[in-house]
């Protein structure tokens, strides 16, 4: 999806609200494009600025505030496909 003025405005609002640092502008644009396009799942390996448990609640709230309802689940591919790290779990 090309970057539209609407997508750029969403991304700028994430950065200006200090949810994502200015150096993460491309990450904000990635999220903004997904929100604007109405996708249900955004898979990312970026756990610093996108799939981050401390940032996600703020990003989801901002998305709602901007009027984008519906489901948008942001997660890593491993989370999406249900891959579990059993290496540190005791044997049953």
Backbone as CSV, one residue per row, in Angstrom:
resi,resn,N_x,N_y,N_z,CA_x,CA_y,CA_z,C_x,C_y,C_z
1,UNK,0.849,-1.173,0.000,0.000,0.000,0.000,0.895,1.237,0.000
2,UNK,0.653,2.148,-0.936,1.442,3.381,-0.938,1.111,4.239,0.284
3,UNK,2.064,5.033,0.674,1.855,5.909,1.821,0.979,7.085,1.402
4,UNK,-0.196,7.157,1.965,-1.129,8.240,1.674,-0.987,9.310,2.754
5,UNK,-1.526,10.492,2.535,-1.490,11.516,3.593,-2.150,11.039,4.887
6,UNK,-3.221,10.252,4.766,-3.897,9.745,5.958,-2.982,8.809,6.751
7,UNK,-2.297,7.924,6.031,-1.383,6.987,6.680,-0.236,7.752,7.339
8,UNK,0.291,8.731,6.648,1.379,9.525,7.217,0.923,10.280,8.465
9,UNK,-0.308,10.777,8.468,-0.834,11.479,9.648,-0.986,10.540,10.845
10,UNK,-1.424,9.311,10.598,-1.538,8.335,11.683,-0.151,8.057,12.261
11,UNK,0.808,7.818,11.383,2.179,7.541,11.823,2.746,8.715,12.617
12,UNK,2.527,9.935,12.126,3.026,11.114,12.842,2.378,11.241,14.219
13,UNK,1.107,10.870,14.327,0.431,10.979,15.623,1.017,9.993,16.631
14,UNK,1.457,8.828,16.174,2.087,7.857,17.068,3.425,8.371,17.572
15,UNK,4.185,8.993,16.685,5.489,9.526,17.066,5.316,10.761,17.944
16,UNK,4.382,11.640,17.581,4.192,12.870,18.359,3.634,12.587,19.750
17,UNK,2.906,11.481,19.904,2.382,11.107,21.224,3.428,10.343,22.031
18,UNK,4.643,10.259,21.515,5.777,9.603,22.171,5.555,8.113,22.391
19,UNK,4.678,7.504,21.606,4.511,6.053,21.683,5.663,5.359,20.983
20,UNK,6.171,6.002,19.961,7.309,5.493,19.212,8.293,6.642,19.030
21,UNK,9.583,6.377,19.171,10.562,7.456,19.008,10.685,7.874,17.544
22,UNK,11.174,9.085,17.293,11.331,9.551,15.903,12.136,8.585,15.041
23,UNK,13.121,7.891,15.625,13.907,6.947,14.831,13.080,5.727,14.398
24,UNK,11.892,5.559,14.969,11.010,4.448,14.611,9.888,4.907,13.679
25,UNK,10.110,5.983,12.940,9.080,6.514,12.045,8.630,5.471,11.017
26,UNK,9.558,4.658,10.534,9.188,3.616,9.564,8.291,2.562,10.222
27,UNK,8.548,2.257,11.489,7.705,1.309,12.220,6.305,1.890,12.427
28,UNK,6.237,3.160,12.742,4.942,3.827,12.906,4.170,3.814,11.590
29,UNK,4.883,4.004,10.487,4.252,3.978,9.165,3.712,2.580,8.857
30,UNK,4.443,1.567,9.247,4.019,0.175,9.062,2.697,-0.069,9.790
31,UNK,2.638,0.325,11.054,1.404,0.181,11.826,0.275,1.013,11.216
32,UNK,0.574,2.252,10.839,-0.443,3.154,10.293,-1.059,2.592,9.022
33,UNK,-0.242,2.025,8.160,-0.754,1.444,6.909,-1.681,0.273,7.208
34,UNK,-1.318,-0.553,8.192,-2.166,-1.687,8.565,-3.488,-1.207,9.144
35,UNK,-3.435,-0.206,10.018,-4.666,0.332,10.622,-5.560,0.939,9.555
36,UNK,-4.977,1.728,8.666,-5.754,2.408,7.621,-6.380,1.403,6.650
37,UNK,-5.636,0.336,6.348,-6.131,-0.664,5.398,-7.151,-1.610,6.020
38,UNK,-7.268,-1.586,7.350,-8.247,-2.440,8.016,-7.833,-3.899,8.103
39,UNK,-6.538,-4.164,8.115,-6.098,-5.553,8.225,-6.394,-6.079,9.631
40,UNK,-6.538,-7.389,9.742,-6.835,-7.997,11.033,-5.583,-8.405,11.787
41,UNK,-4.519,-8.729,11.065,-3.285,-9.208,11.693,-2.093,-8.472,11.111
42,UNK,-1.218,-8.036,11.974,0.041,-7.433,11.562,1.139,-8.273,12.206
43,UNK,1.844,-9.044,11.373,2.926,-9.886,11.865,4.225,-9.118,11.732
44,UNK,5.007,-9.135,12.790,6.261,-8.406,12.787,7.276,-9.101,13.680
45,UNK,8.515,-8.959,13.333,9.611,-9.439,14.181,10.125,-8.296,15.050
46,UNK,9.553,-7.121,14.882,10.007,-5.927,15.589,9.366,-5.866,16.974
47,UNK,10.077,-6.354,17.956,9.556,-6.346,19.328,10.002,-5.111,20.103
48,UNK,10.748,-4.256,19.468,11.187,-3.030,20.134,10.124,-1.945,20.019
49,UNK,9.554,-1.759,18.834,8.634,-0.644,18.628,7.218,-1.047,18.234
50,UNK,7.004,-2.289,17.817,5.655,-2.656,17.381,5.069,-3.748,18.267
51,UNK,5.630,-4.940,18.247,5.099,-6.054,19.047,5.712,-6.008,20.442
52,UNK,5.417,-4.943,21.151,6.003,-4.698,22.465,4.860,-4.569,23.469
53,UNK,4.867,-5.392,24.484,3.768,-5.424,25.455,3.575,-4.110,26.193
54,UNK,4.606,-3.275,26.262,4.486,-1.984,26.931,3.918,-0.918,26.004
55,UNK,4.143,-1.068,24.721,3.687,-0.079,23.738,2.321,-0.429,23.164
56,UNK,2.041,-1.722,22.974,0.802,-2.134,22.311,-0.475,-1.551,22.906
57,UNK,-0.669,-1.556,24.224,-1.918,-0.989,24.749,-2.109,0.480,24.341
58,UNK,-1.030,1.251,24.334,-1.114,2.657,23.922,-1.433,2.780,22.437
59,UNK,-0.807,1.928,21.635,-1.031,1.959,20.193,-2.464,1.553,19.872
60,UNK,-2.959,0.510,20.530,-4.349,0.091,20.315,-5.323,1.196,20.732
61,UNK,-5.057,1.853,21.851,-5.929,2.942,22.311,-5.907,4.103,21.323
62,UNK,-4.738,4.438,20.817,-4.620,5.524,19.842,-5.379,5.170,18.571
63,UNK,-5.303,3.916,18.161,-6.017,3.453,16.975,-7.521,3.647,17.151
64,UNK,-8.039,3.284,18.307,-9.465,3.482,18.602,-9.808,4.962,18.602
65,UNK,-8.969,5.788,19.218,-9.188,7.229,19.293,-9.253,7.851,17.900
66,UNK,-8.472,7.303,16.978,-8.461,7.806,15.604,-9.646,7.285,14.789
67,UNK,-10.461,6.421,15.396,-11.671,5.957,14.722,-11.520,4.682,13.915
68,UNK,-10.468,3.925,14.168,-10.286,2.667,13.468,-10.730,1.537,14.378
69,UNK,-11.965,1.098,14.196,-12.504,0.025,15.020,-12.130,-1.334,14.454
70,UNK,-12.703,-2.351,14.997,-12.432,-3.692,14.517,-11.157,-4.259,15.110
71,UNK,-10.866,-5.452,14.696,-9.725,-6.180,15.226,-8.450,-5.851,14.468
72,UNK,-7.397,-5.608,15.183,-6.042,-5.569,14.621,-5.156,-6.212,15.665
73,UNK,-4.729,-7.417,15.397,-3.849,-8.127,16.306,-2.427,-7.979,15.799
74,UNK,-1.553,-7.459,16.650,-0.148,-7.299,16.314,0.633,-8.338,17.099
75,UNK,1.391,-9.165,16.397,2.161,-10.210,17.066,3.309,-10.670,16.179
76,UNK,4.160,-11.492,16.752,5.255,-12.072,15.976,4.711,-13.273,15.202
77,UNK,5.406,-13.683,14.146,4.963,-14.879,13.425,4.882,-16.111,14.329
78,UNK,5.818,-16.256,15.252,5.787,-17.402,16.175,4.521,-17.384,17.021
79,UNK,4.143,-16.213,17.519,2.906,-16.104,18.302,1.700,-16.423,17.433
80,UNK,1.696,-15.925,16.210,0.562,-16.119,15.297,0.353,-17.597,14.981
81,UNK,1.454,-18.304,14.726,1.350,-19.712,14.351,1.338,-20.655,15.549
82,UNK,1.349,-20.094,16.761,1.236,-20.893,17.968,2.485,-21.663,18.334
83,UNK,3.621,-21.203,17.836,4.873,-21.864,18.195,5.189,-21.539,19.644
84,UNK,5.521,-22.549,20.386,5.790,-22.390,21.804,7.223,-22.817,22.081
85,UNK,7.892,-22.060,22.914,9.236,-22.407,23.343,9.125,-23.278,24.584
86,UNK,9.215,-24.571,24.398,9.091,-25.516,25.510,10.439,-25.855,26.131
87,UNK,11.474,-25.209,25.687,12.822,-25.530,26.142,12.983,-25.376,27.651
88,UNK,12.339,-24.391,28.238,12.504,-24.125,29.668,11.372,-24.684,30.516
89,UNK,10.462,-25.429,29.916,9.361,-25.991,30.676,9.707,-27.393,31.163
90,UNK,9.266,-27.749,32.370,9.546,-29.112,32.864,8.770,-30.146,32.054
91,UNK,9.321,-31.328,31.965,8.621,-32.419,31.276,7.377,-32.813,32.057
92,UNK,6.332,-33.148,31.352,5.087,-33.561,32.020,5.119,-35.019,32.383
